Amino acid sequence: MDNERVIVEFERGAGQKVVVRQTEFRGKAYLDLRQFFQGDDGQWLPTKKGVSLPWELRAALIEALQKEEP
């Protein structure tokens, strides 16, 4: 990743969390939702479990989530 900015983190149990971040790859911005795990040295590392969406789709994603009810 060229650039990244963490938007929010959600704890997901011992040694796991989900991170929502803005990333940039090859000059294009993305909204990345990814599961991280804590390595033996205590450092948080990304897993393959996640999705990256073009940054332009964030408003549509937020709108769709706000329409949903639990």
CHARMM internal coordinates of N, CA and C (Angstrom, degrees):
IC EDIT
DIST 1 N 1 CA 1.4491
DIST 1 CA 1 C 1.5267
ANGL 1 N 1 CA 1 C 108.75
DIST 1 C 2 N 1.2877
ANGL 1 CA 1 C 2 N 115.11
DIHE 1 N 1 CA 1 C 2 N 136.34
DIST 2 N 2 CA 1.4545
ANGL 1 C 2 N 2 CA 119.68
DIHE 1 CA 1 C 2 N 2 CA 178.63
DIST 2 CA 2 C 1.5275
ANGL 2 N 2 CA 2 C 111.19
DIHE 1 C 2 N 2 CA 2 C -76.26
DIST 2 C 3 N 1.3295
ANGL 2 CA 2 C 3 N 117.16
DIHE 2 N 2 CA 2 C 3 N -47.06
DIST 3 N 3 CA 1.4634
ANGL 2 C 3 N 3 CA 124.15
DIHE 2 CA 2 C 3 N 3 CA -177.71
DIST 3 CA 3 C 1.5175
ANGL 3 N 3 CA 3 C 108.97
DIHE 2 C 3 N 3 CA 3 C -141.18
DIST 3 C 4 N 1.3264
ANGL 3 CA 3 C 4 N 116.64
DIHE 3 N 3 CA 3 C 4 N 151.18
DIST 4 N 4 CA 1.4612
ANGL 3 C 4 N 4 CA 119.29
DIHE 3 CA 3 C 4 N 4 CA 173.15
DIST 4 CA 4 C 1.5167
ANGL 4 N 4 CA 4 C 110.25
DIHE 3 C 4 N 4 CA 4 C -154.66
DIST 4 C 5 N 1.3540
ANGL 4 CA 4 C 5 N 114.57
DIHE 4 N 4 CA 4 C 5 N 151.94
DIST 5 N 5 CA 1.4625
ANGL 4 C 5 N 5 CA 121.84
DIHE 4 CA 4 C 5 N 5 CA 177.32
DIST 5 CA 5 C 1.5188
ANGL 5 N 5 CA 5 C 106.72
DIHE 4 C 5 N 5 CA 5 C -140.77
DIST 5 C 6 N 1.3324
ANGL 5 CA 5 C 6 N 117.15
DIHE 5 N 5 CA 5 C 6 N 121.74
DIST 6 N 6 CA 1.4629
ANGL 5 C 6 N 6 CA 121.69
DIHE 5 CA 5 C 6 N 6 CA 179.23
DIST 6 CA 6 C 1.5213
ANGL 6 N 6 CA 6 C 108.77
DIHE 5 C 6 N 6 CA 6 C -74.68
DIST 6 C 7 N 1.3345
ANGL 6 CA 6 C 7 N 115.84
DIHE 6 N 6 CA 6 C 7 N 129.92
DIST 7 N 7 CA 1.4621
ANGL 6 C 7 N 7 CA 122.17
DIHE 6 CA 6 C 7 N 7 CA 178.44
DIST 7 CA 7 C 1.5225
ANGL 7 N 7 CA 7 C 109.74
DIHE 6 C 7 N 7 CA 7 C -94.69
DIST 7 C 8 N 1.3361
ANGL 7 CA 7 C 8 N 116.84
DIHE 7 N 7 CA 7 C 8 N -48.71
DIST 8 N 8 CA 1.4649
ANGL 7 C 8 N 8 CA 121.36
DIHE 7 CA 7 C 8 N 8 CA 179.64
DIST 8 CA 8 C 1.5294
ANGL 8 N 8 CA 8 C 108.73
DIHE 7 C 8 N 8 CA 8 C -159.01
DIST 8 C 9 N 1.3379
ANGL 8 CA 8 C 9 N 115.23
DIHE 8 N 8 CA 8 C 9 N 153.28
DIST 9 N 9 CA 1.4626
ANGL 8 C 9 N 9 CA 122.15
DIHE 8 CA 8 C 9 N 9 CA 176.30
DIST 9 CA 9 C 1.5194
ANGL 9 N 9 CA 9 C 108.70
DIHE 8 C 9 N 9 CA 9 C -126.79
DIST 9 C 10 N 1.3350
ANGL 9 CA 9 C 10 N 116.59
DIHE 9 N 9 CA 9 C 10 N 141.64
DIST 10 N 10 CA 1.4598
ANGL 9 C 10 N 10 CA 122.89
DIHE 9 CA 9 C 10 N 10 CA 177.72
DIST 10 CA 10 C 1.5208
ANGL 10 N 10 CA 10 C 108.47
DIHE 9 C 10 N 10 CA 10 C -123.34
DIST 10 C 11 N 1.3317
ANGL 10 CA 10 C 11 N 116.79
DIHE 10 N 10 CA 10 C 11 N 123.40
DIST 11 N 11 CA 1.4609
ANGL 10 C 11 N 11 CA 120.40
DIHE 10 CA 10 C 11 N 11 CA 175.21
DIST 11 CA 11 C 1.5232
ANGL 11 N 11 CA 11 C 108.87
DIHE 10 C 11 N 11 CA 11 C -65.13
DIST 11 C 12 N 1.3286
ANGL 11 CA 11 C 12 N 116.25
DIHE 11 N 11 CA 11 C 12 N 142.23
DIST 12 N 12 CA 1.4557
ANGL 11 C 12 N 12 CA 120.56
DIHE 11 CA 11 C 12 N 12 CA -177.60
DIST 12 CA 12 C 1.5245
ANGL 12 N 12 CA 12 C 110.90
DIHE 11 C 12 N 12 CA 12 C -130.67
DIST 12 C 13 N 1.2956
ANGL 12 CA 12 C 13 N 116.73
DIHE 12 N 12 CA 12 C 13 N 29.16
DIST 13 N 13 CA 1.4541
ANGL 12 C 13 N 13 CA 120.56
DIHE 12 CA 12 C 13 N 13 CA -178.58
DIST 13 CA 13 C 1.5209
ANGL 13 N 13 CA 13 C 109.93
DIHE 12 C 13 N 13 CA 13 C 109.20
DIST 13 C 14 N 1.3137
ANGL 13 CA 13 C 14 N 114.94
DIHE 13 N 13 CA 13 C 14 N -178.24
DIST 14 N 14 CA 1.4639
ANGL 13 C 14 N 14 CA 120.65
DIHE 13 CA 13 C 14 N 14 CA -176.21
DIST 14 CA 14 C 1.5243
ANGL 14 N 14 CA 14 C 111.00
DIHE 13 C 14 N 14 CA 14 C -61.90
DIST 14 C 15 N 1.3233
ANGL 14 CA 14 C 15 N 115.13
DIHE 14 N 14 CA 14 C 15 N 119.10
DIST 15 N 15 CA 1.4525
ANGL 14 C 15 N 15 CA 120.17
DIHE 14 CA 14 C 15 N 15 CA 174.28
DIST 15 CA 15 C 1.5131
ANGL 15 N 15 CA 15 C 115.78
DIHE 14 C 15 N 15 CA 15 C 75.56
DIST 15 C 16 N 1.3509
ANGL 15 CA 15 C 16 N 117.72
DIHE 15 N 15 CA 15 C 16 N 13.82
DIST 16 N 16 CA 1.4596
ANGL 15 C 16 N 16 CA 120.72
DIHE 15 CA 15 C 16 N 16 CA 179.31
DIST 16 CA 16 C 1.5221
ANGL 16 N 16 CA 16 C 110.33
DIHE 15 C 16 N 16 CA 16 C -137.67
DIST 16 C 17 N 1.3219
ANGL 16 CA 16 C 17 N 115.73
DIHE 16 N 16 CA 16 C 17 N 147.93
DIST 17 N 17 CA 1.4551
ANGL 16 C 17 N 17 CA 120.77
DIHE 16 CA 16 C 17 N 17 CA 173.32
DIST 17 CA 17 C 1.5247
ANGL 17 N 17 CA 17 C 108.81
DIHE 16 C 17 N 17 CA 17 C -155.30
DIST 17 C 18 N 1.3328
ANGL 17 CA 17 C 18 N 115.17
DIHE 17 N 17 CA 17 C 18 N 160.34
DIST 18 N 18 CA 1.4563
ANGL 17 C 18 N 18 CA 122.10
DIHE 17 CA 17 C 18 N 18 CA 174.02
DIST 18 CA 18 C 1.5209
ANGL 18 N 18 CA 18 C 106.70
DIHE 17 C 18 N 18 CA 18 C -108.77
DIST 18 C 19 N 1.3094
ANGL 18 CA 18 C 19 N 116.18
DIHE 18 N 18 CA 18 C 19 N 131.62
DIST 19 N 19 CA 1.4614
ANGL 18 C 19 N 19 CA 121.99
DIHE 18 CA 18 C 19 N 19 CA -178.22
DIST 19 CA 19 C 1.5233
ANGL 19 N 19 CA 19 C 108.70
DIHE 18 C 19 N 19 CA 19 C -117.58
DIST 19 C 20 N 1.3281
ANGL 19 CA 19 C 20 N 115.18
DIHE 19 N 19 CA 19 C 20 N 129.22
DIST 20 N 20 CA 1.4621
ANGL 19 C 20 N 20 CA 121.74
DIHE 19 CA 19 C 20 N 20 CA 173.29
DIST 20 CA 20 C 1.5174
ANGL 20 N 20 CA 20 C 105.67
DIHE 19 C 20 N 20 CA 20 C -105.03
DIST 20 C 21 N 1.3185
ANGL 20 CA 20 C 21 N 116.10
DIHE 20 N 20 CA 20 C 21 N 124.34
DIST 21 N 21 CA 1.4573
ANGL 20 C 21 N 21 CA 119.13
DIHE 20 CA 20 C 21 N 21 CA -176.08
DIST 21 CA 21 C 1.5184
ANGL 21 N 21 CA 21 C 111.49
DIHE 20 C 21 N 21 CA 21 C -145.84
DIST 21 C 22 N 1.3042
ANGL 21 CA 21 C 22 N 114.49
DIHE 21 N 21 CA 21 C 22 N 157.20
DIST 22 N 22 CA 1.4575
ANGL 21 C 22 N 22 CA 121.06
DIHE 21 CA 21 C 22 N 22 CA 172.08
DIST 22 CA 22 C 1.5218
ANGL 22 N 22 CA 22 C 105.68
DIHE 21 C 22 N 22 CA 22 C -95.27
DIST 22 C 23 N 1.3165
ANGL 22 CA 22 C 23 N 116.11
DIHE 22 N 22 CA 22 C 23 N 127.23
DIST 23 N 23 CA 1.4539
ANGL 22 C 23 N 23 CA 120.47
DIHE 22 CA 22 C 23 N 23 CA 179.30
DIST 23 CA 23 C 1.5218
ANGL 23 N 23 CA 23 C 109.72
DIHE 22 C 23 N 23 CA 23 C -124.71
DIST 23 C 24 N 1.2999
ANGL 23 CA 23 C 24 N 114.59
DIHE 23 N 23 CA 23 C 24 N 166.04
DIST 24 N 24 CA 1.4593
ANGL 23 C 24 N 24 CA 120.59
DIHE 23 CA 23 C 24 N 24 CA 175.63
DIST 24 CA 24 C 1.5193
ANGL 24 N 24 CA 24 C 107.63
DIHE 23 C 24 N 24 CA 24 C -133.14
DIST 24 C 25 N 1.3254
ANGL 24 CA 24 C 25 N 116.14
DIHE 24 N 24 CA 24 C 25 N 133.50
DIST 25 N 25 CA 1.4557
ANGL 24 C 25 N 25 CA 121.13
DIHE 24 CA 24 C 25 N 25 CA 178.92
DIST 25 CA 25 C 1.5166
ANGL 25 N 25 CA 25 C 107.97
DIHE 24 C 25 N 25 CA 25 C -139.83
DIST 25 C 26 N 1.3118
ANGL 25 CA 25 C 26 N 115.28
DIHE 25 N 25 CA 25 C 26 N 124.11
DIST 26 N 26 CA 1.4657
ANGL 25 C 26 N 26 CA 121.72
DIHE 25 CA 25 C 26 N 26 CA -178.54
DIST 26 CA 26 C 1.5274
ANGL 26 N 26 CA 26 C 112.10
DIHE 25 C 26 N 26 CA 26 C 52.29
DIST 26 C 27 N 1.3313
ANGL 26 CA 26 C 27 N 115.17
DIHE 26 N 26 CA 26 C 27 N 40.43
DIST 27 N 27 CA 1.4559
ANGL 26 C 27 N 27 CA 120.98
DIHE 26 CA 26 C 27 N 27 CA 175.41
DIST 27 CA 27 C 1.5153
ANGL 27 N 27 CA 27 C 115.54
DIHE 26 C 27 N 27 CA 27 C 80.40
DIST 27 C 28 N 1.3368
ANGL 27 CA 27 C 28 N 117.85
DIHE 27 N 27 CA 27 C 28 N 4.86
DIST 28 N 28 CA 1.4635
ANGL 27 C 28 N 28 CA 121.33
DIHE 27 CA 27 C 28 N 28 CA -179.12
DIST 28 CA 28 C 1.5321
ANGL 28 N 28 CA 28 C 109.49
DIHE 27 C 28 N 28 CA 28 C -115.88
DIST 28 C 29 N 1.3448
ANGL 28 CA 28 C 29 N 117.16
DIHE 28 N 28 CA 28 C 29 N 137.54
DIST 29 N 29 CA 1.4699
ANGL 28 C 29 N 29 CA 122.33
DIHE 28 CA 28 C 29 N 29 CA -177.81
DIST 29 CA 29 C 1.5294
ANGL 29 N 29 CA 29 C 110.86
DIHE 28 C 29 N 29 CA 29 C -87.40
DIST 29 C 30 N 1.3409
ANGL 29 CA 29 C 30 N 115.65
DIHE 29 N 29 CA 29 C 30 N 143.54
DIST 30 N 30 CA 1.4629
ANGL 29 C 30 N 30 CA 122.69
DIHE 29 CA 29 C 30 N 30 CA -179.88
DIST 30 CA 30 C 1.5243
ANGL 30 N 30 CA 30 C 110.56
DIHE 29 C 30 N 30 CA 30 C -135.89
DIST 30 C 31 N 1.3320
ANGL 30 CA 30 C 31 N 115.16
DIHE 30 N 30 CA 30 C 31 N 153.95
DIST 31 N 31 CA 1.4588
ANGL 30 C 31 N 31 CA 123.14
DIHE 30 CA 30 C 31 N 31 CA 168.32
DIST 31 CA 31 C 1.5196
ANGL 31 N 31 CA 31 C 105.22
DIHE 30 C 31 N 31 CA 31 C -101.04
DIST 31 C 32 N 1.3169
ANGL 31 CA 31 C 32 N 117.07
DIHE 31 N 31 CA 31 C 32 N 117.07
DIST 32 N 32 CA 1.4644
ANGL 31 C 32 N 32 CA 122.35
DIHE 31 CA 31 C 32 N 32 CA -174.14
DIST 32 CA 32 C 1.5192
ANGL 32 N 32 CA 32 C 109.86
DIHE 31 C 32 N 32 CA 32 C -114.23
DIST 32 C 33 N 1.3268
ANGL 32 CA 32 C 33 N 117.44
DIHE 32 N 32 CA 32 C 33 N 124.45
DIST 33 N 33 CA 1.4653
ANGL 32 C 33 N 33 CA 123.92
DIHE 32 CA 32 C 33 N 33 CA 173.60
DIST 33 CA 33 C 1.5162
ANGL 33 N 33 CA 33 C 105.70
DIHE 32 C 33 N 33 CA 33 C -113.78
DIST 33 C 34 N 1.3308
ANGL 33 CA 33 C 34 N 117.36
DIHE 33 N 33 CA 33 C 34 N 117.44
DIST 34 N 34 CA 1.4497
ANGL 33 C 34 N 34 CA 119.85
DIHE 33 CA 33 C 34 N 34 CA -171.43
DIST 34 CA 34 C 1.5175
ANGL 34 N 34 CA 34 C 111.55
DIHE 33 C 34 N 34 CA 34 C -143.86
DIST 34 C 35 N 1.3362
ANGL 34 CA 34 C 35 N 115.74
DIHE 34 N 34 CA 34 C 35 N 143.17
DIST 35 N 35 CA 1.4569
ANGL 34 C 35 N 35 CA 121.67
DIHE 34 CA 34 C 35 N 35 CA 174.20
DIST 35 CA 35 C 1.5305
ANGL 35 N 35 CA 35 C 108.31
DIHE 34 C 35 N 35 CA 35 C -83.27
DIST 35 C 36 N 1.3253
ANGL 35 CA 35 C 36 N 115.60
DIHE 35 N 35 CA 35 C 36 N 136.12
DIST 36 N 36 CA 1.4633
ANGL 35 C 36 N 36 CA 122.54
DIHE 35 CA 35 C 36 N 36 CA 177.07
DIST 36 CA 36 C 1.5220
ANGL 36 N 36 CA 36 C 108.56
DIHE 35 C 36 N 36 CA 36 C -118.24
DIST 36 C 37 N 1.3245
ANGL 36 CA 36 C 37 N 116.94
DIHE 36 N 36 CA 36 C 37 N 154.02
DIST 37 N 37 CA 1.4605
ANGL 36 C 37 N 37 CA 121.66
DIHE 36 CA 36 C 37 N 37 CA 172.99
DIST 37 CA 37 C 1.5196
ANGL 37 N 37 CA 37 C 108.54
DIHE 36 C 37 N 37 CA 37 C -128.63
DIST 37 C 38 N 1.3182
ANGL 37 CA 37 C 38 N 114.56
DIHE 37 N 37 CA 37 C 38 N 157.08
DIST 38 N 38 CA 1.4589
ANGL 37 C 38 N 38 CA 120.21
DIHE 37 CA 37 C 38 N 38 CA -178.70
DIST 38 CA 38 C 1.5208
ANGL 38 N 38 CA 38 C 108.87
DIHE 37 C 38 N 38 CA 38 C -94.52
DIST 38 C 39 N 1.3298
ANGL 38 CA 38 C 39 N 116.06
DIHE 38 N 38 CA 38 C 39 N 119.53
DIST 39 N 39 CA 1.4557
ANGL 38 C 39 N 39 CA 121.46
DIHE 38 CA 38 C 39 N 39 CA 179.82
DIST 39 CA 39 C 1.5167
ANGL 39 N 39 CA 39 C 111.92
DIHE 38 C 39 N 39 CA 39 C -72.40
DIST 39 C 40 N 1.3135
ANGL 39 CA 39 C 40 N 115.46
DIHE 39 N 39 CA 39 C 40 N 173.11
DIST 40 N 40 CA 1.4662
ANGL 39 C 40 N 40 CA 121.31
DIHE 39 CA 39 C 40 N 40 CA -179.26
DIST 40 CA 40 C 1.5263
ANGL 40 N 40 CA 40 C 112.51
DIHE 39 C 40 N 40 CA 40 C -59.39
DIST 40 C 41 N 1.3265
ANGL 40 CA 40 C 41 N 116.57
DIHE 40 N 40 CA 40 C 41 N -28.20
DIST 41 N 41 CA 1.4657
ANGL 40 C 41 N 41 CA 120.48
DIHE 40 CA 40 C 41 N 41 CA -179.71
DIST 41 CA 41 C 1.5256
ANGL 41 N 41 CA 41 C 112.46
DIHE 40 C 41 N 41 CA 41 C -88.01
DIST 41 C 42 N 1.3619
ANGL 41 CA 41 C 42 N 117.07
DIHE 41 N 41 CA 41 C 42 N 3.16
DIST 42 N 42 CA 1.4585
ANGL 41 C 42 N 42 CA 121.30
DIHE 41 CA 41 C 42 N 42 CA 178.68
DIST 42 CA 42 C 1.5131
ANGL 42 N 42 CA 42 C 114.48
DIHE 41 C 42 N 42 CA 42 C 89.89
DIST 42 C 43 N 1.3199
ANGL 42 CA 42 C 43 N 117.04
DIHE 42 N 42 CA 42 C 43 N -6.08
DIST 43 N 43 CA 1.4651
ANGL 42 C 43 N 43 CA 121.26
DIHE 42 CA 42 C 43 N 43 CA -179.41
DIST 43 CA 43 C 1.5318
ANGL 43 N 43 CA 43 C 110.07
DIHE 42 C 43 N 43 CA 43 C -79.29
DIST 43 C 44 N 1.3486
ANGL 43 CA 43 C 44 N 116.19
DIHE 43 N 43 CA 43 C 44 N 139.84
DIST 44 N 44 CA 1.4583
ANGL 43 C 44 N 44 CA 121.46
DIHE 43 CA 43 C 44 N 44 CA 178.02
DIST 44 CA 44 C 1.5248
ANGL 44 N 44 CA 44 C 109.25
DIHE 43 C 44 N 44 CA 44 C -83.12
DIST 44 C 45 N 1.3451
ANGL 44 CA 44 C 45 N 115.77
DIHE 44 N 44 CA 44 C 45 N 129.56
DIST 45 N 45 CA 1.4586
ANGL 44 C 45 N 45 CA 121.87
DIHE 44 CA 44 C 45 N 45 CA -176.48
DIST 45 CA 45 C 1.5268
ANGL 45 N 45 CA 45 C 110.28
DIHE 44 C 45 N 45 CA 45 C -125.32
DIST 45 C 46 N 1.3369
ANGL 45 CA 45 C 46 N 117.99
DIHE 45 N 45 CA 45 C 46 N 139.87
DIST 46 N 46 CA 1.4656
ANGL 45 C 46 N 46 CA 120.59
DIHE 45 CA 45 C 46 N 46 CA 179.71
DIST 46 CA 46 C 1.5202
ANGL 46 N 46 CA 46 C 111.40
DIHE 45 C 46 N 46 CA 46 C -75.14
DIST 46 C 47 N 1.3333
ANGL 46 CA 46 C 47 N 115.37
DIHE 46 N 46 CA 46 C 47 N 149.85
DIST 47 N 47 CA 1.4595
ANGL 46 C 47 N 47 CA 121.39
DIHE 46 CA 46 C 47 N 47 CA 173.53
DIST 47 CA 47 C 1.5258
ANGL 47 N 47 CA 47 C 108.63
DIHE 46 C 47 N 47 CA 47 C -105.80
DIST 47 C 48 N 1.3235
ANGL 47 CA 47 C 48 N 116.20
DIHE 47 N 47 CA 47 C 48 N 178.06
DIST 48 N 48 CA 1.4644
ANGL 47 C 48 N 48 CA 121.06
DIHE 47 CA 47 C 48 N 48 CA 174.99
DIST 48 CA 48 C 1.5224
ANGL 48 N 48 CA 48 C 111.03
DIHE 47 C 48 N 48 CA 48 C -79.17
DIST 48 C 49 N 1.3416
ANGL 48 CA 48 C 49 N 116.64
DIHE 48 N 48 CA 48 C 49 N -10.80
DIST 49 N 49 CA 1.4656
ANGL 48 C 49 N 49 CA 121.11
DIHE 48 CA 48 C 49 N 49 CA -178.63
DIST 49 CA 49 C 1.5187
ANGL 49 N 49 CA 49 C 109.56
DIHE 48 C 49 N 49 CA 49 C -78.65
DIST 49 C 50 N 1.3083
ANGL 49 CA 49 C 50 N 115.88
DIHE 49 N 49 CA 49 C 50 N 105.40
DIST 50 N 50 CA 1.4490
ANGL 49 C 50 N 50 CA 120.49
DIHE 49 CA 49 C 50 N 50 CA -179.47
DIST 50 CA 50 C 1.5111
ANGL 50 N 50 CA 50 C 110.65
DIHE 49 C 50 N 50 CA 50 C 166.90
DIST 50 C 51 N 1.3163
ANGL 50 CA 50 C 51 N 114.12
DIHE 50 N 50 CA 50 C 51 N -177.83
DIST 51 N 51 CA 1.4628
ANGL 50 C 51 N 51 CA 119.94
DIHE 50 CA 50 C 51 N 51 CA -179.50
DIST 51 CA 51 C 1.5266
ANGL 51 N 51 CA 51 C 108.70
DIHE 50 C 51 N 51 CA 51 C -146.81
DIST 51 C 52 N 1.3252
ANGL 51 CA 51 C 52 N 115.23
DIHE 51 N 51 CA 51 C 52 N 144.66
DIST 52 N 52 CA 1.4623
ANGL 51 C 52 N 52 CA 122.12
DIHE 51 CA 51 C 52 N 52 CA 174.09
DIST 52 CA 52 C 1.5167
ANGL 52 N 52 CA 52 C 108.13
DIHE 51 C 52 N 52 CA 52 C -118.87
DIST 52 C 53 N 1.3253
ANGL 52 CA 52 C 53 N 115.53
DIHE 52 N 52 CA 52 C 53 N 124.91
DIST 53 N 53 CA 1.4607
ANGL 52 C 53 N 53 CA 121.73
DIHE 52 CA 52 C 53 N 53 CA 179.12
DIST 53 CA 53 C 1.5202
ANGL 53 N 53 CA 53 C 109.00
DIHE 52 C 53 N 53 CA 53 C -113.94
DIST 53 C 54 N 1.3274
ANGL 53 CA 53 C 54 N 117.78
DIHE 53 N 53 CA 53 C 54 N 147.66
DIST 54 N 54 CA 1.4602
ANGL 53 C 54 N 54 CA 118.70
DIHE 53 CA 53 C 54 N 54 CA 174.28
DIST 54 CA 54 C 1.5281
ANGL 54 N 54 CA 54 C 110.07
DIHE 53 C 54 N 54 CA 54 C -55.87
DIST 54 C 55 N 1.3206
ANGL 54 CA 54 C 55 N 116.89
DIHE 54 N 54 CA 54 C 55 N 137.56
DIST 55 N 55 CA 1.4623
ANGL 54 C 55 N 55 CA 122.90
DIHE 54 CA 54 C 55 N 55 CA -176.08
DIST 55 CA 55 C 1.5230
ANGL 55 N 55 CA 55 C 111.60
DIHE 54 C 55 N 55 CA 55 C -54.38
DIST 55 C 56 N 1.3328
ANGL 55 CA 55 C 56 N 117.51
DIHE 55 N 55 CA 55 C 56 N -32.28
DIST 56 N 56 CA 1.4649
ANGL 55 C 56 N 56 CA 121.75
DIHE 55 CA 55 C 56 N 56 CA -178.12
DIST 56 CA 56 C 1.5324
ANGL 56 N 56 CA 56 C 112.32
DIHE 55 C 56 N 56 CA 56 C -63.63
DIST 56 C 57 N 1.3301
ANGL 56 CA 56 C 57 N 118.58
DIHE 56 N 56 CA 56 C 57 N -20.21
DIST 57 N 57 CA 1.4674
ANGL 56 C 57 N 57 CA 121.90
DIHE 56 CA 56 C 57 N 57 CA -178.38
DIST 57 CA 57 C 1.5252
ANGL 57 N 57 CA 57 C 113.29
DIHE 56 C 57 N 57 CA 57 C -86.45
DIST 57 C 58 N 1.3376
ANGL 57 CA 57 C 58 N 118.52
DIHE 57 N 57 CA 57 C 58 N -3.21
DIST 58 N 58 CA 1.4711
ANGL 57 C 58 N 58 CA 120.06
DIHE 57 CA 57 C 58 N 58 CA -175.32
DIST 58 CA 58 C 1.5195
ANGL 58 N 58 CA 58 C 112.65
DIHE 57 C 58 N 58 CA 58 C -60.50
DIST 58 C 59 N 1.3353
ANGL 58 CA 58 C 59 N 118.75
DIHE 58 N 58 CA 58 C 59 N -40.91
DIST 59 N 59 CA 1.4704
ANGL 58 C 59 N 59 CA 121.22
DIHE 58 CA 58 C 59 N 59 CA -179.22
DIST 59 CA 59 C 1.5249
ANGL 59 N 59 CA 59 C 110.44
DIHE 58 C 59 N 59 CA 59 C -64.15
DIST 59 C 60 N 1.3227
ANGL 59 CA 59 C 60 N 117.73
DIHE 59 N 59 CA 59 C 60 N -41.18
DIST 60 N 60 CA 1.4667
ANGL 59 C 60 N 60 CA 121.44
DIHE 59 CA 59 C 60 N 60 CA 178.41
DIST 60 CA 60 C 1.5269
ANGL 60 N 60 CA 60 C 110.55
DIHE 59 C 60 N 60 CA 60 C -65.48
DIST 60 C 61 N 1.3217
ANGL 60 CA 60 C 61 N 117.59
DIHE 60 N 60 CA 60 C 61 N -38.60
DIST 61 N 61 CA 1.4656
ANGL 60 C 61 N 61 CA 121.42
DIHE 60 CA 60 C 61 N 61 CA 177.93
DIST 61 CA 61 C 1.5224
ANGL 61 N 61 CA 61 C 110.52
DIHE 60 C 61 N 61 CA 61 C -65.12
DIST 61 C 62 N 1.3229
ANGL 61 CA 61 C 62 N 117.27
DIHE 61 N 61 CA 61 C 62 N -46.30
DIST 62 N 62 CA 1.4687
ANGL 61 C 62 N 62 CA 121.46
DIHE 61 CA 61 C 62 N 62 CA 179.35
DIST 62 CA 62 C 1.5211
ANGL 62 N 62 CA 62 C 110.31
DIHE 61 C 62 N 62 CA 62 C -61.11
DIST 62 C 63 N 1.3169
ANGL 62 CA 62 C 63 N 117.42
DIHE 62 N 62 CA 62 C 63 N -44.66
DIST 63 N 63 CA 1.4649
ANGL 62 C 63 N 63 CA 121.76
DIHE 62 CA 62 C 63 N 63 CA 179.58
DIST 63 CA 63 C 1.5243
ANGL 63 N 63 CA 63 C 111.01
DIHE 62 C 63 N 63 CA 63 C -61.11
DIST 63 C 64 N 1.3187
ANGL 63 CA 63 C 64 N 117.50
DIHE 63 N 63 CA 63 C 64 N -44.12
DIST 64 N 64 CA 1.4650
ANGL 63 C 64 N 64 CA 121.16
DIHE 63 CA 63 C 64 N 64 CA 179.63
DIST 64 CA 64 C 1.5273
ANGL 64 N 64 CA 64 C 110.98
DIHE 63 C 64 N 64 CA 64 C -64.11
DIST 64 C 65 N 1.3306
ANGL 64 CA 64 C 65 N 117.72
DIHE 64 N 64 CA 64 C 65 N -41.09
DIST 65 N 65 CA 1.4630
ANGL 64 C 65 N 65 CA 121.18
DIHE 64 CA 64 C 65 N 65 CA 179.42
DIST 65 CA 65 C 1.5222
ANGL 65 N 65 CA 65 C 111.67
DIHE 64 C 65 N 65 CA 65 C -66.41
DIST 65 C 66 N 1.3246
ANGL 65 CA 65 C 66 N 117.65
DIHE 65 N 65 CA 65 C 66 N -36.63
DIST 66 N 66 CA 1.4612
ANGL 65 C 66 N 66 CA 121.02
DIHE 65 CA 65 C 66 N 66 CA -179.76
DIST 66 CA 66 C 1.5243
ANGL 66 N 66 CA 66 C 111.86
DIHE 65 C 66 N 66 CA 66 C -69.32
DIST 66 C 67 N 1.3133
ANGL 66 CA 66 C 67 N 118.23
DIHE 66 N 66 CA 66 C 67 N -25.63
DIST 67 N 67 CA 1.4650
ANGL 66 C 67 N 67 CA 122.11
DIHE 66 CA 66 C 67 N 67 CA 179.22
DIST 67 CA 67 C 1.5274
ANGL 67 N 67 CA 67 C 111.99
DIHE 66 C 67 N 67 CA 67 C -77.18
DIST 67 C 68 N 1.3150
ANGL 67 CA 67 C 68 N 116.89
DIHE 67 N 67 CA 67 C 68 N -23.93
DIST 68 N 68 CA 1.4631
ANGL 67 C 68 N 68 CA 121.69
DIHE 67 CA 67 C 68 N 68 CA -177.62
DIST 68 CA 68 C 1.5265
ANGL 68 N 68 CA 68 C 111.27
DIHE 67 C 68 N 68 CA 68 C -77.05
DIST 68 C 69 N 1.3059
ANGL 68 CA 68 C 69 N 114.66
DIHE 68 N 68 CA 68 C 69 N 145.36
DIST 69 N 69 CA 1.4668
ANGL 68 C 69 N 69 CA 120.54
DIHE 68 CA 68 C 69 N 69 CA 174.36
DIST 69 CA 69 C 1.5133
ANGL 69 N 69 CA 69 C 108.42
DIHE 68 C 69 N 69 CA 69 C -118.90
DIST 69 C 70 N 1.3260
ANGL 69 CA 69 C 70 N 116.60
DIHE 69 N 69 CA 69 C 70 N 145.14
DIST 70 N 70 CA 1.4754
ANGL 69 C 70 N 70 CA 119.89
DIHE 69 CA 69 C 70 N 70 CA -178.91
DIST 70 CA 70 C 1.5090
ANGL 70 N 70 CA 70 C 112.66
DIHE 69 C 70 N 70 CA 70 C -64.48
END
COOR INIT
IC SEED 1 N 1 CA 1 C
IC BUILD
